[in-house]
């Protein structure tokens, strides 16, 4: 690693997925922020657009934020 890489202290990762365990991840993290102990560390996130599964292993003590991005279905569908 170069000296520059050692200087970095914060890393930001954005994961935008449809469905999967994102809601469970957000609920678990919210409970952690409210004082509950972290019970789950591995989350499987399913991306139905690309038909792939992503695995996140998180220690909430090292997380500063989670962004949940949900693409809503069009109201015109089925109308």
N, C-alpha and C positions, 0 to 999 in steps of 0.2 A: 504494500500500500504506500501511496505517496504521502508526503507530509500534509497536503491539502485534504486528503480523505480523512486523516486523523482529526482535522480541525472541525469537521462536521459533527454537530451534536443532535440535531433534529432531522428526522426523515419524515416525509409526508407521502402516504400512499392512498390513492383514491381508487376504490373498487366500485364500479357501477354494474350491477347485475339485476336481472329480473328473477324474482322468486328466491327459492333456496332458504338458507338459514339466516338471511340478513335480519329479519325481524327478531329472531331468537337472539342473535348477536346483540342487537340494540337493546332488547329487554334485559339481557344479562349484564350488559355494560351499565345500563341505567341503575339496576339494582346494586351493582358494585359502587357506583357513585353515591348511592343512598346509604352506604355503610355495610352492605352484605358482603360476605366472603365470596370470591370468585370460585365457582364450582366447575365450570367448563372452560377448556383451553383450546379445543379444536372445533372448528366450524367448517362444514362443507357447504359451499355456495354453488348453486346450479344456475348456469347461464343458458336459458332456453333459446336464445337467439343464435348462439354459436354451438350449442349442444356440447358444452364442456362443463366440467366440475372443477372448482378451485377450492383448495384447502387453505384456511388461515389458522395459524396457531398463534394465539395472542396471550400475553401477560398484561392484564389490564393496568397494572401499576406502571407500565411503560407507554400506555396509550394516552394521548392528549385529546383525541376527538374521533368520532366516527360519523361519516356522512352516509345516509341511506338515500339513494336515488331510485325512485320508482317511476317507470313509464306507465302512465294510465292508458287504459283502452279508450278508443274514440267513442263518443256518445252516438255517432252516426251508425256504428255497427249495430245491426239488429233493429234499427229504427225503421 
